[in-house]
């Protein structure tokens, strides 16, 4: 049902958006985004799409998760794309294991209390993943294997971003779920985008990656199986201030149009165009909107 929700709206919503293409919207909208490729892309795609519909868009990307969420709650932003699992665990501290559909329903219910509306979820599940080089996987196939390696003092160098060691849906939760600890000396904090190259260049043994990043395949990485299913579903979904949505319902319709188009394959391809093919976020976003017939 969860995937069906993201897919069945496609024809109707795309048609609605296309019929509205000649309409001029007077609204202003502040669009936020996080500081890694996938988020830079969805923020720019949203910027270009809403601008093409006649809206005055102010884009503020490159922000951290907690800062972005606070900006939305405090009326400093109107829209950004969040992940269901992030809200469930990090913002709402829900520890129950929920299905993808139940995760969406729960965060929709809880975040409504702070003035945030979750629009339709996309079919793109941008979950965290742990990767190794396929050519030198250290004998690891699962995160349980990784836990055993650390418990055996393997001393593997683990590349992580700044947020992961602090998030309950990140390293602390994963260590608790799998029963291991990574010594500080074995952690290598760095910007998310740098992890991939460092792992490829054998500066790391293990790296935190996003499951839909195009560099996983391009760099021949092997993703370790989350055999205890620790990571929740991270459906990429537009979040909008409820007060703003009430005043501008057509913006919700347009954002749902975008959400209905995103899939794992599409997001992975978009990220690869930027990170592997070295095209600009702006050019990739414009090409995507044209290819999808959205502008």
N, C-alpha and C positions, 0 to 999 in steps of 0.2 A: 504494500500500500504506500509505503514511504517513497519508493522510486516512482510509483505510478503518479503520486502527487506532483513530482517534479517534471514528469513527462507529458501527462495528459493535457496540461494547460498550454502546451507549445503552440498548437494551431490557432487557438482562440486568441491567445495573448499576442502572438506575432502579428496576427491580422489586425488586432486592435491598435497595436503600435504603428503599423504601417498606415492605417487609416488616419492616424493622428499626425503623420509626418509633416503635413502642411500646416498644422496648428501652431500658433505661437504661444508659448507659455511665459507668463510674466514672472513666475516664481524664481527666487534665488535658492540655490541648494549648495550646502557645504559638504563635500565628499571627502572622507578620510581613507587612509590605507596604511598598512603595516610596512615593514622595511625589508621585505624579501621579494624575489621576482614575481611569484604568483600574485601577491598582494599589490605590487606596483602595477601589474597588468590589469587586474580587475578594477583598480581605482581609475586607471587611465581609460579603460574601456567604458566605464560608467561616465566619466567626464566627457568623452567624445560623443557618446550616445545621447546623453541628456542635452549637451550643447547643440547637437544636430536637431533636437526637438524644440529648439528655441529657448532653452533655459540658460540662465546666467549661473555658471558653475564655478565654485571656488574649490580647488583640490588641495588637500593637505595630506601628503603621504609620507612614508619614511618614519612612521611613528611606532613606538613599542605598544604591545598589546594592552597593558594596564592604562597607559596614557590615553590610548585611543578610546577605550571603553569609558574612562572618566570624562573625556571630552563629549562623548555622546550623551551621557547622563546629565552633564552640566550645561547642555545647550550651547556647546562650542562647535559641535558638528551636527549634521542632520542625518547622514547616511554613512555606513561603511559595511564591508563584508566580513562577517565573523564565522567561526566554526562552531557547530553545535557542541562538540566535545569540550571545547575551550570554555564555553559558558557553563556547561554542566558541572565540570570539575573545578575549574579555576575561579569562576565568579560565584557560583552557587553552592560549591562544596558538597555536591551530591556524590556519594561514594558507591551507590548501587550500580550494578551492571545492567545497563538498559539496552534494548534493541535500538536500531537507528531511528525507527519511527517514534519510539517512546522517548528517546533522547530529545528529538525535535519538539515533541509535545510538551515535555517537561520544561525545557528552557523557554519555550514560548509562553508557558503559564507563569513561570517565575519572573522572567524579565519584564512581563507586562506590569508588574508591581512597581518597577522603577522607571516606567514610561518608555520602554523599548518594545517595538513590535518586530517580531520575526516574520518576514515575508516568506514566500514559497522557497523551500530548500532546493538546491540544485542536486543533480545526480553525481556531482563530483565529491568524492570523499578524500580530502587532503589530510590524511592522518600522518602522525609521526611514524618514522621507521628508522631502524638501525641497520647500517650497511657496512659491508667489508668489500675488499677487492675480490672478485671472483677468482683471480689468478693466485691469490694468497689469502684464503679465507680463515686461516688460523685454526682450521678444523671446526669452525662454527657454522651451524645451520639454523639454530633457534636462539631465542633470548635466554632460554634455560641453559644452553651451552655456554653462552656468554657469562651467565651468573656463576657457573661451575668454574670457568676460567679465572674469574676474579677471586673466587673463593680459594682457588689454588695458587694465588699470588702470581698470576701470569704477567702482570705488569703491562697490560695492553694500553696504548695511548688512545684516548677517546676524545674525539673532537665534538664539541657542543657549542650551541649559541649561548648568549648571555642569559636567556630566560629559562632554558631547560633545567639547569640545576636547582632552580627555585620553585618550579611549578609542581603542584600536586599531581598533575597529569604528565609530569616530566620525570626527571631522574629520581627524586625522592620517592614518588609513588611506584616507579618501576623497581627500584631497589627493594622496597618493602614487599611488593607483589612476588618478586622472584627470589628474595632472600639473599641479597649480596650487597656489598658496598664498594664503591669506586674511590680509592684514595685520591685526595686532592692532587697529588703529584702526577696522577695518571689522567687528569682532566686537562684538556686544552681548549679553553674558551676562545671563541673567535666569531666574527660575523658569519651568519648563516651561509652566505654565498661562497665564503672562502673554504668551508669545510670540504666541499666536493673536490676542489683542486688539490688541497692538502692530502686528502685520502688517495686521490689518483697518483700523486707524486710520492707516495709512500712516507709522508711525514706523519701520518696517523695510521693506526691499525684498524680503528672503528670510527664511524662517523654518524652523527645524527643527520638524517635527511628527511625531506618531505616526499611522501609516496608518489606524488604526481610530478616530481621534478624530472625533466627530460634528460638530465645528466646521468641519472641512474643507469639507463640503458646505454647512453653514448659513452660513458666511462667504464662500462662493463663491471658495474657493482652488483653484488649479491645482497639482497635484503634478507635479514634474519627473520624467521617466522616468529610472530608474537604468539607463542604456543599456549600461553595462559590468558590470551585475549585481554591484556591490560589496557591497551589504548582504546578509548571509545570511538564512536563514529564522529568524524569531523566533516559534516556536510557544509560546504561553502554556501552561505546564505546571506542575503542582504538584511541588515538591521537598520531600522529607521526610527527616529524619535516619533512616538505616538502622536504627540501634539502637532508635529509637522505633517505627518501623514493625514491626520484628520482635516487639516487645512488644505492639503494638496494630494487628494487620493489618486490622481492620475499618475503621480510620481511612483506610487506603489505599483501601479499597473505596468509602467515602463520597466521598473526594476525586476518585476516578476517575469517579464519578457526575456530579460538577460538570463535570469536564473534558470529558466526552462531550457536554455541552449547549452549551458555548461555541463560537460560530462568528464569522466576521468580522462578519456582519450583526448578531448579537446584541450583541457587544461594542460595536460602533459605536452601536447604539441606546441601550444603557445609558449610555455616555459622554455622548451627546446629551441624555439626560434630565437629567443633572446640569449639564452646562456650557452647554447652550442653553436648556432649560426651567427651569433653576434649582431643581430638586428636590434634596432632601438625599440624600447617599450612603446613609444608613440607610433612607429611604423607598423609594428606587429598588431597593435590595437586597431588601427585604422583598417588594416587588411582584413582582420577578423570580422569587423563589423560589416565590411563590404561583402565578404564571402558569405556571410549569413543573411545578407539581404536586409540588414537592420538600418543601414543608412544609404 
